Amino acid sequence: MHISFNQRKVLVAGASRGIGRSIALGFAAAGADVAICARGLERLRQTEAELRNLGGTVHAGACDLADAGAVIDWVEGAAEALGGIDVLVNNASGFGHGDDEAGWGASLDVDLMASVRASHAALPWLEQAGGAIVHIASIAGLGANPRMPAYGAAKAALIQYTRTQALTLADRRIRVNCVAPGSIEFPGGLWDEARHDDPALYQRILGHIPWGRLGRPEEVAQAVLFLASDLASWITGQTLVVDGGQRLA
């Protein structure tokens, strides 16, 4: 079956590189008009150029997703530029590592509250479209995570919020789902850095993946496109794990 997003308006938060970039490019390749945001302007412009090469309408805005006002401004500006919102994808992460104020602040502000705020801001347009929301969590939110406690807890909260939000918005015909990736590797990403800076950790994680490799961003993007598409019209409140069997091991 072919997934088409022709004439659909899609917002992807945190889309300048890695998983977010692949999600945005996937939607654009499927015919969507796409709006993206990120903090880093240089990478944002690079991804914007890639999207424009695919032919649709593109809106790109620099946005600190830890800033509540900036999130709302980006959503409203994107809706105006694209002419509406059919799909919202909340992808960004603050990657709070420690069990301290800084770690918790980064994870809660970006991984959780940015998703909540963007969802609230997008609702007026999603209601008109009977749209879809897809949150990007992590398998770190599905079990104990001593290495990144704040990150794991924030992702667990996002998974729970997905279920509640799906129930709350069902009568408005808005579907809400979540994708929980495993360890995903891409140039300049955390696992690319770990391969060089902490090879023992990298090899330990690799040893827990039955497929014998880390995942690729486009493999997460494909799951997101499915959940946002009409092929998933009777799926809501679910978390789809994309990890090559990592949790099984």
DONU-716545 format. One line per field, with one value per residue: y, z, x of N, C-alpha, C, CB in turn; residue in one letter; residue number from 1. Coordinates in Angstrom, 3 decimals. Glycine has a CB too. Example, Ala and Ser with C-alpha at 12.3 -4.5 7.8 and 13.67 -1.06 7.14 Angstrom:
REM DONU-716545
nv = -5.690,-2.250
nw = 7.800,7.080
nu = 13.190,12.850
cav = -4.500,-1.060
caw = 7.800,7.140
cau = 12.300,13.670
cv = -3.300,0.030
cw = 7.800,7.870
cu = 13.200,12.900
cbv = -4.473,-0.598
cbw = 9.046,5.725
cbu = 11.308,14.084
residuo = A,S
num = 1,2
REM end
This chain:
REM DONU-716545
nv = -1.191,2.260,5.131,8.276,11.760,13.937,17.313,17.516,19.048,19.249,19.327,19.177,18.961,19.721,19.024,19.200,17.374,13.876,11.709,13.438,14.962,12.917,12.144,14.496,14.703,12.327,12.784,14.968,13.779,12.153,13.898,15.937,19.267,20.863,21.886,22.797,22.899,23.922,24.397,24.923,26.944,26.645,23.871,23.654,25.257,23.777,21.412,22.539,23.346,20.827,19.871,21.691,20.990,18.844,19.794,20.698,23.068,24.765,25.521,26.901,27.385,28.867,27.703,27.487,24.827,24.527,26.829,28.119,30.143,30.400,27.941,28.052,30.268,29.249,27.109,28.483,30.231,28.356,27.097,29.215,29.671,27.263,26.945,25.556,22.656,19.281,17.135,16.647,16.222,15.459,15.591,16.426,16.331,16.961,15.480,14.872,13.898,13.414,12.667,15.113,18.639,19.998,17.957,16.957,19.290,19.848,17.546,17.468,19.960,19.906,17.222,16.491,18.786,20.509,18.949,18.776,21.498,22.179,20.494,21.529,24.095,23.465,22.390,23.848,23.796,21.067,20.011,20.926,19.463,16.829,15.515,14.115,13.245,12.498,11.367,11.253,9.019,6.859,3.708,3.875,4.878,2.746,1.091,0.575,2.977,3.569,4.964,7.288,8.771,10.957,11.486,9.000,8.936,11.177,10.393,8.174,9.471,10.823,8.702,7.786,10.112,10.094,8.056,9.110,11.522,10.555,9.370,11.605,13.230,11.795,12.177,14.366,13.462,13.206,11.467,10.011,8.885,7.096,6.717,4.622,4.643,2.495,2.323,4.590,5.366,7.983,10.338,12.490,12.150,10.929,8.199,7.859,9.476,8.066,5.708,6.435,7.850,6.423,3.495,1.091,1.309,1.604,-0.911,-2.543,-1.814,-2.475,-5.211,-5.956,-5.901,-7.850,-7.880,-7.086,-4.557,-0.957,1.120,2.965,6.382,6.662,4.366,4.751,6.940,5.796,4.334,6.425,7.792,5.818,5.646,8.187,8.160,7.380,4.665,3.851,4.406,3.402,3.255,4.353,5.919,4.255,2.842,2.358,0.293,0.638,-0.935,-3.032,-5.350,-4.816,-4.459,-6.997,-8.440
nw = 0.000,-0.695,0.964,1.181,1.581,0.289,-0.015,2.707,5.860,7.800,10.904,12.361,15.223,16.385,14.213,12.760,12.429,12.462,13.793,13.685,11.369,9.405,9.665,8.842,6.167,5.178,5.268,3.501,1.118,0.690,-0.185,1.479,2.827,4.856,8.104,10.152,13.138,15.195,17.474,16.557,14.089,11.711,10.958,10.782,8.543,6.583,6.534,5.841,3.197,1.991,2.220,0.624,-1.863,-2.432,-3.226,-1.985,0.063,2.502,5.842,8.124,11.362,13.850,17.138,20.603,22.279,24.967,25.811,26.555,25.320,22.861,21.653,21.224,19.507,17.312,16.442,15.768,13.784,11.891,11.214,9.980,7.805,6.372,6.003,7.751,9.983,9.859,10.880,13.766,14.933,17.686,18.486,19.704,22.140,25.404,26.524,29.317,31.466,34.163,37.597,38.689,39.265,36.838,34.898,35.229,34.706,31.993,30.694,31.431,30.536,27.740,26.616,27.659,28.380,26.148,24.216,25.251,25.213,22.476,21.415,22.588,21.423,18.743,18.554,17.668,14.851,14.294,15.075,13.078,10.967,11.705,12.725,13.408,16.060,16.783,19.128,19.982,21.895,23.842,24.264,26.684,28.365,29.088,31.013,33.861,34.145,34.889,33.843,32.609,34.314,34.526,31.869,31.089,32.799,31.944,29.338,29.925,31.104,28.851,27.279,28.872,28.794,26.117,25.997,27.634,26.309,23.827,24.524,25.497,23.238,21.369,20.751,19.194,16.930,16.672,16.411,18.562,18.950,19.770,19.262,20.224,20.018,19.895,20.366,18.251,15.534,14.015,11.994,14.062,16.177,19.500,19.745,17.703,18.639,20.992,19.982,19.380,21.672,23.939,23.683,25.073,26.247,23.883,22.650,24.555,24.416,21.737,21.915,23.050,21.117,19.092,16.291,15.710,15.096,15.421,15.209,12.353,11.503,9.513,9.795,12.059,11.169,9.202,10.725,12.052,9.904,9.097,11.394,11.356,9.080,6.892,6.842,9.411,10.601,12.596,14.851,17.925,20.826,21.260,21.739,19.726,19.525,18.209,17.717,16.851,18.360,20.721,23.397,23.919,24.519
nu = 0.830,0.415,1.521,0.224,0.528,-0.475,-1.321,-1.576,-0.871,1.911,3.552,6.731,8.444,11.681,13.546,15.938,17.980,18.961,16.466,14.209,14.710,14.633,11.968,10.616,11.568,10.514,7.717,7.563,8.467,6.325,4.471,3.556,3.066,5.409,6.380,9.077,11.126,13.892,16.651,19.282,20.449,21.992,21.935,19.193,18.596,19.880,18.359,15.926,16.478,16.805,14.197,12.789,13.711,12.146,9.751,7.324,5.404,7.278,8.089,10.301,11.443,13.467,13.598,13.455,12.544,12.171,11.103,8.087,6.528,7.842,7.330,4.546,4.424,5.835,4.179,1.806,2.776,3.643,1.225,-0.087,1.637,1.490,-1.198,-2.835,-3.102,-2.585,-1.187,0.766,3.993,5.824,9.037,11.460,14.199,15.494,17.451,18.138,20.567,21.534,20.522,19.571,18.863,19.356,19.275,16.648,15.194,15.823,14.797,12.047,11.124,11.550,11.197,8.714,6.927,7.143,5.914,3.325,2.598,2.838,0.896,-1.459,-1.438,-1.757,-4.283,-6.709,-6.481,-6.053,-8.484,-10.186,-9.238,-9.500,-7.259,-3.934,-1.725,1.600,3.779,7.245,8.791,10.721,12.387,13.518,11.627,10.104,11.034,13.248,15.865,18.815,21.008,20.095,18.068,16.197,15.551,14.410,12.174,10.725,10.089,8.513,6.357,5.428,4.544,2.415,0.857,0.154,-1.791,-3.842,-4.373,-5.236,-7.678,-9.051,-9.245,-10.623,-13.355,-13.188,-12.178,-9.436,-6.529,-4.095,-0.891,2.170,5.663,8.262,11.476,14.385,17.911,19.279,21.323,23.153,25.020,26.852,25.126,24.115,24.846,26.628,28.664,29.222,30.292,32.892,33.792,33.040,33.487,33.054,30.513,29.023,29.443,28.283,25.567,25.097,25.403,23.026,21.111,19.267,19.388,21.905,22.871,22.624,19.687,18.310,17.556,15.549,14.087,12.589,11.130,9.495,7.683,6.398,5.169,3.350,1.627,0.535,-0.921,-3.774,-3.888,-3.673,-6.085,-7.750,-6.323,-5.310,-3.939,-1.779,1.534,4.196,6.882,10.080,12.757,14.380,14.205,15.501,14.568,13.691,15.912
cav = 0.000,3.513,6.166,9.604,12.907,15.053,18.420,17.508,20.013,18.471,20.020,18.284,19.718,19.117,18.308,19.626,16.265,12.597,11.176,14.491,15.261,11.820,12.220,15.613,14.334,11.286,13.406,15.773,12.860,11.607,14.941,16.882,20.543,20.536,22.919,22.235,23.843,23.432,25.498,25.207,27.578,26.142,22.590,23.908,25.745,22.667,20.537,23.310,23.258,19.469,19.770,22.486,20.228,17.845,20.448,21.203,24.271,24.498,26.593,26.525,28.420,28.611,27.646,26.790,24.132,24.667,28.134,27.925,31.129,30.110,26.796,28.533,31.127,28.427,26.391,29.426,30.680,27.244,26.920,30.300,29.493,26.092,26.982,24.615,21.571,17.954,16.203,17.215,15.240,16.014,14.739,16.925,15.855,17.702,14.490,15.061,12.719,13.153,12.713,16.397,19.681,20.303,16.849,16.936,20.474,19.684,16.502,17.826,21.116,19.625,15.934,16.405,19.987,21.021,18.152,19.214,22.856,22.156,19.862,22.503,25.177,22.963,21.822,24.476,23.348,19.621,19.756,21.153,18.457,15.461,15.220,13.106,13.627,11.398,11.727,10.374,8.722,6.048,2.510,4.254,5.154,1.502,0.309,1.315,3.569,4.203,5.817,8.572,8.660,12.016,11.251,7.870,9.290,12.096,9.611,7.385,10.389,11.100,7.515,7.848,11.242,9.657,7.312,10.031,12.464,9.837,9.233,12.932,13.857,10.881,12.726,15.400,12.708,13.386,10.280,10.297,7.693,7.334,5.793,4.493,4.060,2.020,3.077,4.996,5.965,8.840,11.193,13.562,11.812,10.417,6.886,8.078,9.974,6.995,4.741,6.907,8.356,5.429,2.252,0.012,1.498,1.319,-2.352,-3.140,-1.599,-3.274,-6.602,-6.188,-5.763,-9.122,-7.709,-6.874,-3.197,0.072,1.506,4.118,7.341,6.445,3.264,5.389,7.792,4.969,4.029,7.659,8.031,4.867,6.007,9.438,7.986,6.783,3.221,3.637,5.179,2.824,3.080,5.540,5.635,3.154,3.116,1.396,0.177,0.462,-1.128,-4.218,-6.372,-4.453,-4.714,-8.435,-8.983
caw = 0.000,-0.800,1.918,0.577,2.396,-0.614,0.495,4.169,6.511,8.847,11.735,13.040,16.175,16.575,12.940,11.977,12.206,13.048,13.645,13.256,9.961,8.588,9.688,7.985,4.780,4.806,4.976,2.287,-0.015,0.497,-0.737,2.475,3.157,6.125,8.937,11.095,14.030,15.962,18.034,15.763,12.848,10.538,10.553,10.413,7.165,5.709,6.377,5.080,1.782,1.546,2.100,-0.527,-3.071,-2.654,-3.986,-1.264,0.869,3.660,6.824,9.103,12.379,15.008,18.308,21.812,22.706,26.417,26.005,26.272,24.345,21.558,21.095,20.738,18.345,16.160,15.959,15.121,12.549,10.945,10.735,9.041,6.598,5.620,5.782,8.627,10.556,9.832,11.678,14.629,15.440,18.751,18.432,20.345,23.472,26.146,26.924,30.684,31.842,35.581,38.546,39.349,38.802,35.428,34.096,35.284,34.039,30.549,30.210,31.601,29.705,26.298,26.257,28.073,28.310,24.781,23.522,25.767,24.744,21.029,21.192,22.921,20.446,17.437,18.605,16.825,13.458,14.250,15.178,11.763,10.022,12.191,12.502,14.162,16.813,17.068,20.039,19.935,23.247,23.821,25.086,28.033,29.146,29.301,32.069,34.685,33.325,35.815,33.158,32.297,35.048,34.203,30.485,31.081,33.473,31.079,28.233,30.482,31.238,27.512,26.885,29.604,28.268,24.831,26.221,28.146,25.248,22.828,25.037,25.613,21.929,20.452,20.279,18.195,15.803,16.616,16.891,19.228,19.138,20.213,18.792,21.199,19.369,20.647,20.131,16.843,15.237,12.838,12.130,15.030,17.246,20.740,19.595,16.854,19.552,21.917,19.260,19.455,22.988,24.980,22.924,25.933,26.301,22.550,22.431,25.472,23.831,20.514,22.299,23.488,19.983,18.376,14.874,15.573,14.688,15.917,14.241,11.491,11.661,8.563,10.265,12.964,10.349,8.532,11.710,12.292,8.751,9.170,12.449,10.990,7.807,6.906,7.067,10.861,10.964,13.755,15.868,18.742,22.202,21.267,21.650,18.835,19.805,17.012,18.373,16.408,19.397,21.817,24.702,24.099,25.054
cau = 0.000,1.154,1.133,0.267,0.141,-0.709,-2.121,-1.618,0.009,2.583,4.534,7.671,9.265,12.988,13.674,17.090,18.905,18.575,15.115,13.296,14.999,14.120,10.506,10.214,11.831,9.562,6.428,7.686,8.545,4.981,3.606,3.061,3.687,6.053,6.997,10.033,11.794,15.033,17.433,20.474,20.022,22.703,21.360,17.801,18.579,20.269,17.195,14.936,16.839,16.481,12.744,12.353,14.038,11.097,8.689,6.162,5.562,8.133,8.268,11.321,11.603,14.319,12.716,13.891,11.334,12.024,10.463,6.664,6.067,8.438,6.602,3.251,4.678,6.207,2.996,0.898,3.411,3.641,-0.150,-0.367,2.443,1.045,-2.636,-3.515,-2.309,-3.210,-0.379,1.803,4.947,6.670,10.215,12.689,14.565,16.500,18.458,18.587,21.341,21.717,19.408,19.780,17.946,19.593,18.769,15.186,14.669,15.946,13.896,10.638,10.790,11.570,10.603,7.317,6.104,7.082,4.901,2.022,2.317,2.624,-0.403,-2.501,-1.435,-2.183,-5.634,-7.737,-6.339,-6.236,-9.927,-10.769,-8.749,-9.602,-5.855,-3.202,-0.541,2.521,4.868,8.413,9.276,11.936,12.262,13.959,10.430,9.359,11.663,14.204,16.926,19.767,21.972,19.459,16.806,15.239,15.127,13.495,10.927,9.981,9.541,7.416,5.222,4.907,3.787,1.152,0.077,-0.379,-3.035,-4.860,-4.698,-6.025,-9.036,-9.636,-9.464,-11.305,-14.626,-12.878,-11.621,-7.984,-5.835,-2.818,-0.071,3.528,6.693,9.348,12.655,15.523,19.140,19.329,22.624,23.262,26.206,26.753,24.200,24.678,25.473,27.799,29.696,29.599,31.138,34.265,34.175,32.760,33.250,32.550,29.068,28.483,29.450,27.316,24.249,25.039,25.243,21.651,20.204,19.333,19.702,23.336,23.199,21.721,18.678,18.518,16.455,14.458,13.251,11.629,10.267,8.492,6.646,5.637,4.296,2.240,0.674,-0.133,-1.618,-5.106,-3.752,-3.797,-7.284,-8.438,-5.291,-5.079,-3.538,-0.816,2.964,4.844,8.312,10.893,14.062,15.099,14.183,16.422,13.960,13.534,17.152
cv = 1.251,4.507,7.522,10.651,14.148,16.041,18.381,18.482,19.369,19.330,18.980,19.128,18.984,18.337,18.680,18.487,14.979,12.174,12.242,14.848,14.176,11.817,13.315,15.282,13.253,11.855,14.207,14.893,12.239,12.678,15.994,18.234,20.416,21.776,22.237,23.324,23.136,24.638,25.902,25.699,26.964,24.820,22.738,24.340,24.644,21.738,21.242,23.216,21.871,19.306,20.522,21.760,19.179,18.462,21.015,22.536,23.919,25.740,26.106,27.676,27.995,28.696,26.876,26.141,24.088,25.953,28.029,28.883,30.853,28.942,27.257,29.388,30.309,27.696,27.334,29.942,29.608,27.027,27.996,30.090,28.341,26.132,25.964,23.608,20.292,16.967,16.998,16.079,15.935,15.114,15.162,16.316,16.764,16.818,14.787,13.811,12.419,13.168,13.979,17.435,19.960,19.208,16.795,18.132,20.325,18.674,16.907,18.978,20.752,18.332,15.869,17.682,20.613,20.265,18.546,20.571,22.904,21.538,20.837,23.598,24.730,22.535,22.524,24.024,21.845,19.248,19.938,20.019,17.040,14.824,14.153,13.747,12.373,11.939,10.745,10.223,7.962,4.776,2.770,4.556,3.915,0.624,1.169,1.785,4.300,5.174,7.204,8.638,9.721,11.836,10.122,8.198,10.216,11.351,8.705,8.245,10.686,9.916,7.480,8.961,10.890,8.956,8.239,10.996,11.798,9.692,10.578,13.503,12.972,11.471,13.880,14.783,13.024,12.141,10.684,8.980,8.090,6.302,5.808,3.838,3.444,2.888,3.322,5.750,6.791,9.781,12.356,13.295,11.200,9.101,6.931,8.579,8.867,5.961,5.117,7.237,7.351,4.091,1.105,0.100,1.139,-0.192,-3.066,-3.014,-2.461,-4.743,-6.960,-6.093,-7.022,-8.992,-7.379,-5.519,-2.234,0.469,2.722,5.068,7.077,5.289,3.753,6.224,6.979,4.603,5.243,7.920,7.070,5.310,7.286,9.290,7.387,5.267,2.870,4.322,4.658,2.526,4.386,5.120,4.572,3.656,1.997,1.419,-0.146,0.306,-2.370,-5.324,-6.066,-4.757,-6.208,-9.056,-8.414
cw = 0.000,0.220,1.257,1.584,1.527,0.001,2.016,4.716,7.765,9.569,12.430,13.925,16.411,15.352,12.133,11.676,12.755,12.758,13.120,11.800,9.058,8.544,8.744,6.517,4.296,4.459,3.682,1.044,-0.330,0.089,0.222,2.377,4.597,6.802,9.958,12.024,14.713,16.522,17.136,14.378,11.623,10.049,10.134,8.960,6.185,5.460,5.606,3.581,1.214,1.328,0.867,-1.834,-3.403,-3.172,-3.246,-0.600,2.136,4.538,7.850,10.075,13.480,16.263,19.431,22.412,24.217,26.785,25.585,25.205,22.955,20.875,20.485,19.492,17.113,15.587,15.211,13.807,11.484,10.366,9.718,7.722,5.729,5.278,6.596,9.217,10.486,10.749,12.489,15.128,16.444,18.934,19.344,21.726,24.090,26.638,28.312,31.200,33.337,36.377,39.378,38.729,37.310,34.526,34.060,34.548,32.533,30.015,30.318,30.689,28.236,25.965,26.578,27.782,26.919,23.971,23.952,25.176,23.241,20.694,21.470,21.865,19.096,17.399,17.717,15.366,13.343,14.327,13.834,10.804,10.419,12.129,13.396,14.863,17.013,17.950,19.855,21.360,23.128,24.597,26.498,28.943,29.484,30.386,32.875,33.833,34.209,35.134,32.884,32.995,34.683,32.799,30.426,31.704,32.617,29.905,28.713,30.644,29.883,26.981,27.585,29.078,26.916,25.013,26.679,27.065,24.170,23.263,25.065,24.258,20.940,19.911,19.301,16.963,15.573,17.204,17.491,19.468,19.457,19.573,19.817,20.518,20.383,20.348,18.634,16.593,13.968,13.051,13.093,16.185,18.448,20.540,18.636,17.706,20.496,21.254,19.380,20.885,24.111,24.311,23.777,26.053,24.965,22.322,23.348,24.923,22.582,20.832,22.755,22.342,19.122,16.906,14.641,15.050,15.391,14.808,13.429,11.621,10.734,8.992,11.299,12.160,9.679,9.477,11.978,11.137,8.759,10.192,12.124,9.771,7.992,7.083,8.540,11.405,12.198,14.872,16.620,20.171,22.341,21.219,20.856,19.090,18.489,17.478,17.926,17.439,20.609,23.183,24.969,24.764,26.409
cu = 0.872,0.620,1.307,-0.182,-0.056,-1.697,-2.301,-0.566,0.591,3.607,5.412,8.573,10.578,13.409,14.896,18.057,18.301,17.152,14.160,13.472,14.422,12.600,10.026,10.409,10.866,8.205,6.487,7.737,7.191,3.974,3.133,3.766,4.183,6.615,7.898,10.551,12.953,15.752,18.586,20.129,20.700,22.112,19.904,17.723,18.976,19.081,16.087,15.215,16.528,14.984,12.248,12.655,12.987,9.799,7.507,6.433,6.338,8.190,9.279,11.520,12.549,13.462,13.394,12.653,11.168,11.302,8.997,6.162,6.592,7.727,5.289,3.430,5.023,4.998,2.071,1.481,3.412,2.245,-0.520,0.375,1.939,-0.439,-3.400,-2.544,-3.137,-2.500,0.640,2.683,5.850,7.878,11.357,12.925,15.611,17.630,19.026,19.282,21.283,20.431,19.551,18.845,18.108,19.027,17.257,14.588,14.702,14.941,12.429,10.234,10.648,10.832,9.115,6.540,6.067,6.035,3.493,1.653,2.049,1.268,-1.539,-2.589,-1.979,-3.648,-6.670,-7.681,-6.536,-7.717,-10.608,-10.430,-9.107,-8.225,-5.265,-2.013,0.297,3.643,6.017,8.938,10.583,11.656,12.788,12.777,9.628,9.960,12.612,15.382,17.931,20.723,21.409,18.102,15.775,14.683,14.106,12.157,10.076,9.358,8.405,6.161,4.595,4.096,2.430,0.261,-0.540,-1.718,-4.159,-5.320,-5.560,-7.475,-9.749,-10.039,-10.225,-12.604,-14.435,-12.224,-10.145,-7.341,-4.488,-2.088,1.363,4.450,7.822,10.544,13.607,16.724,19.306,20.629,22.554,24.445,25.968,25.813,24.898,25.417,26.648,28.965,30.168,30.499,32.621,34.703,33.976,32.474,32.729,31.030,28.433,28.393,28.462,25.896,24.082,24.798,23.841,20.646,20.304,19.722,21.173,23.747,22.246,20.753,19.081,17.335,15.283,13.560,12.234,10.637,9.163,7.344,5.771,4.680,3.110,1.196,-0.083,-1.038,-3.013,-5.050,-3.904,-5.046,-8.007,-7.444,-5.108,-4.745,-2.474,0.626,3.612,6.345,9.034,12.347,14.821,15.166,15.048,15.849,13.775,14.755,17.490
cbv = 0.000,4.095,6.073,9.660,13.177,14.550,18.414,16.067,21.331,17.221,20.948,17.448,19.929,18.217,18.546,20.723,16.547,12.650,10.628,15.715,15.394,10.486,12.482,16.867,13.856,10.285,14.308,16.651,11.767,10.925,14.327,16.306,21.761,19.520,23.804,21.559,24.426,22.554,25.119,23.981,29.064,25.964,21.579,24.980,26.947,21.879,20.082,24.787,23.581,18.438,20.315,23.865,19.560,17.092,19.532,20.206,24.897,24.074,26.994,26.153,28.779,29.622,26.990,27.769,22.738,24.630,29.254,28.097,32.513,29.801,25.728,29.334,32.108,27.420,25.728,30.598,31.121,25.961,26.950,31.652,29.251,24.843,26.773,23.896,21.890,17.411,15.151,18.010,14.597,16.157,14.689,18.438,14.413,18.402,14.449,15.425,12.898,14.144,11.435,16.850,20.962,20.480,15.554,16.925,21.700,19.253,15.220,18.196,22.187,19.540,14.817,16.090,20.997,20.916,16.662,19.289,23.774,21.376,18.617,23.122,25.722,21.803,21.850,25.980,23.736,18.956,20.683,22.481,18.567,14.643,16.437,11.964,14.292,10.769,11.735,10.940,7.901,6.821,1.334,5.469,6.110,0.723,-0.888,0.440,4.538,3.146,5.173,8.760,8.734,13.395,10.920,6.713,9.945,13.216,8.772,6.776,11.695,11.426,6.238,8.048,12.500,8.728,6.203,10.811,13.031,8.464,8.620,13.866,14.238,9.563,13.191,16.479,13.004,14.678,9.254,11.067,6.797,7.282,6.184,3.663,5.118,0.555,2.322,5.877,4.884,9.643,11.733,14.779,10.868,10.239,5.868,9.089,11.171,6.314,4.671,8.123,9.590,5.871,1.819,0.079,2.943,1.975,-2.908,-2.478,-0.108,-3.115,-6.926,-5.197,-4.483,-9.808,-6.617,-7.889,-3.038,1.306,1.771,3.681,8.733,6.177,2.148,6.274,8.526,3.696,3.539,8.866,7.885,3.469,6.166,10.511,7.102,7.125,2.726,4.162,5.190,1.537,2.619,6.475,5.228,2.224,3.248,1.713,-0.930,1.681,-1.197,-3.845,-7.656,-2.984,-4.005,-9.104,-8.724
cbw = 1.210,-2.231,3.230,-0.685,3.477,-1.967,-0.171,4.723,6.860,8.251,12.781,12.014,17.518,17.790,12.116,12.698,12.866,14.501,14.981,14.097,9.732,9.120,11.123,8.341,4.628,5.921,6.133,2.357,0.264,1.768,-1.325,3.871,2.981,5.908,9.646,10.352,15.081,15.088,19.394,15.661,12.902,10.857,11.686,11.328,7.014,6.327,7.748,5.529,1.593,2.566,3.363,-0.518,-2.912,-1.366,-4.917,-0.232,1.217,3.215,7.509,8.406,12.972,15.073,17.947,22.841,22.168,27.093,25.190,27.539,24.771,21.713,22.179,21.830,18.644,16.554,17.127,16.058,12.820,11.625,11.912,9.655,6.976,6.400,4.347,7.874,12.033,8.413,10.765,15.826,14.281,20.090,17.050,20.468,23.411,27.308,25.898,31.587,31.424,36.150,39.461,39.233,39.593,35.165,34.621,36.740,34.451,30.187,30.982,33.050,29.861,25.795,26.974,29.543,29.297,24.103,23.782,27.315,25.085,20.329,22.071,24.297,20.279,17.037,20.009,16.885,12.905,15.391,16.218,11.193,9.885,11.366,12.663,13.239,18.186,15.744,21.520,18.972,24.069,24.423,24.442,27.968,28.414,28.019,31.485,35.860,32.275,36.524,31.859,30.752,36.510,34.334,29.590,31.795,34.815,30.567,27.575,31.838,31.908,26.547,27.207,31.092,28.135,24.126,27.259,29.346,24.630,22.565,26.434,26.294,21.328,21.149,21.455,18.798,14.537,17.388,15.744,20.579,17.886,21.756,17.355,22.447,18.551,20.328,20.704,16.464,15.104,12.585,10.765,14.353,16.736,21.763,19.113,15.719,20.363,22.467,17.763,18.580,23.295,25.879,22.251,27.338,26.681,21.456,22.643,26.855,23.491,19.711,23.375,24.570,19.147,18.470,14.283,14.698,13.138,16.427,14.936,10.021,11.427,7.170,10.864,14.010,9.289,7.980,13.015,12.480,7.438,9.524,13.775,10.724,6.883,5.623,6.553,11.595,9.813,13.356,15.237,18.722,22.980,20.089,23.064,17.341,20.896,16.006,19.846,16.016,18.820,21.742,24.797,22.761,24.109
cbu = -0.943,1.057,1.972,-0.613,1.198,-1.228,-3.470,-1.380,-0.754,3.262,3.832,8.513,8.512,12.985,12.472,17.815,20.279,18.765,14.609,13.487,16.522,14.625,9.992,11.001,13.272,9.421,5.997,8.934,9.562,4.511,2.449,3.239,2.676,7.161,5.914,11.198,10.805,15.990,17.962,21.340,20.309,24.185,21.472,17.174,19.517,21.445,16.675,14.938,18.327,16.974,12.063,13.033,15.383,10.822,8.191,5.719,4.180,9.562,6.903,12.662,10.266,15.511,11.362,14.595,11.338,13.388,11.200,5.848,6.476,9.932,6.342,2.525,5.807,7.288,2.246,0.595,4.821,4.139,-1.135,0.020,3.893,1.345,-2.927,-4.616,-1.882,-3.226,0.340,1.180,5.780,5.880,10.707,12.631,15.085,15.866,19.593,17.414,22.773,22.649,19.375,21.268,18.169,21.094,19.300,14.709,15.450,17.357,14.128,10.361,11.842,13.012,11.324,7.236,6.605,8.457,5.129,2.040,3.478,3.752,-0.551,-2.234,-0.033,-1.319,-6.114,-7.595,-4.964,-5.465,-10.568,-10.287,-7.265,-10.633,-5.085,-2.736,-0.917,3.092,4.384,9.527,8.224,13.158,13.016,14.884,9.566,9.287,12.403,14.703,16.330,20.565,22.408,19.297,17.077,15.896,16.340,14.107,11.219,10.899,10.646,7.824,5.664,6.061,4.584,1.409,0.965,0.615,-2.814,-4.322,-3.414,-5.423,-9.018,-8.665,-8.141,-11.594,-15.456,-11.953,-12.411,-7.527,-5.641,-3.038,-0.116,3.623,7.215,8.894,13.387,15.817,20.373,18.095,23.701,21.933,26.621,26.333,23.151,23.587,24.456,27.477,29.163,28.355,30.725,34.429,33.397,31.556,34.521,33.205,28.725,29.359,30.850,27.411,24.041,26.331,26.199,21.282,20.537,18.017,18.836,23.883,23.116,22.512,17.384,18.711,16.958,15.020,14.125,12.359,11.095,9.141,7.275,6.590,5.086,2.759,1.396,0.897,-0.796,-5.842,-2.399,-2.546,-8.239,-9.191,-3.952,-6.317,-4.715,-1.078,3.610,4.532,8.593,10.726,13.869,16.470,14.610,16.772,12.618,13.276,18.280
residuo = M,H,I,S,F,N,Q,R,K,V,L,V,A,G,A,S,R,G,I,G,R,S,I,A,L,G,F,A,A,A,G,A,D,V,A,I,C,A,R,G,L,E,R,L,R,Q,T,E,A,E,L,R,N,L,G,G,T,V,H,A,G,A,C,D,L,A,D,A,G,A,V,I,D,W,V,E,G,A,A,E,A,L,G,G,I,D,V,L,V,N,N,A,S,G,F,G,H,G,D,D,E,A,G,W,G,A,S,L,D,V,D,L,M,A,S,V,R,A,S,H,A,A,L,P,W,L,E,Q,A,G,G,A,I,V,H,I,A,S,I,A,G,L,G,A,N,P,R,M,P,A,Y,G,A,A,K,A,A,L,I,Q,Y,T,R,T,Q,A,L,T,L,A,D,R,R,I,R,V,N,C,V,A,P,G,S,I,E,F,P,G,G,L,W,D,E,A,R,H,D,D,P,A,L,Y,Q,R,I,L,G,H,I,P,W,G,R,L,G,R,P,E,E,V,A,Q,A,V,L,F,L,A,S,D,L,A,S,W,I,T,G,Q,T,L,V,V,D,G,G,Q,R,L,A
num = 1,2,3,4,5,6,7,8,9,10,11,12,13,14,15,16,17,18,19,20,21,22,23,24,25,26,27,28,29,30,31,32,33,34,35,36,37,38,39,40,41,42,43,44,45,46,47,48,49,50,51,52,53,54,55,56,57,58,59,60,61,62,63,64,65,66,67,68,69,70,71,72,73,74,75,76,77,78,79,80,81,82,83,84,85,86,87,88,89,90,91,92,93,94,95,96,97,98,99,100,101,102,103,104,105,106,107,108,109,110,111,112,113,114,115,116,117,118,119,120,121,122,123,124,125,126,127,128,129,130,131,132,133,134,135,136,137,138,139,140,141,142,143,144,145,146,147,148,149,150,151,152,153,154,155,156,157,158,159,160,161,162,163,164,165,166,167,168,169,170,171,172,173,174,175,176,177,178,179,180,181,182,183,184,185,186,187,188,189,190,191,192,193,194,195,196,197,198,199,200,201,202,203,204,205,206,207,208,209,210,211,212,213,214,215,216,217,218,219,220,221,222,223,224,225,226,227,228,229,230,231,232,233,234,235,236,237,238,239,240,241,242,243,244,245,246,247,248,249
REM end
